[in-house]
Amino acid sequence: MNYIVNEKLNENPLYVRYLRENSHWYKLLNRNPEKINDMINEMKVRYQMRPSDKITNIMDTASLVSKIWSATKE
């Protein structure tokens, strides 16, 4: 594997975890090191790490808190 790709993967344990769970990326990254960003984007979708996912999680949490709050007032 390309040294730069290897360093990029080792800087975040989630990258290594995703690579181990989806081993087909080993072959793709060995042949095309420029696909590292594609793998990282796919990992963010899978682990729900995109900004839109974070906003959705915050909104869901706020909704849950408001429902609990209104239920305890009754």
Buried (B, 14 or more C-beta within 10 A) or exposed (E): EEEEBEEBBEEEEBBEEBBEEBEEBEEBBEEEBEBBEEBBEBBBEEEEEEEEEEEEEEEEEEEEEEEEEEEEEE
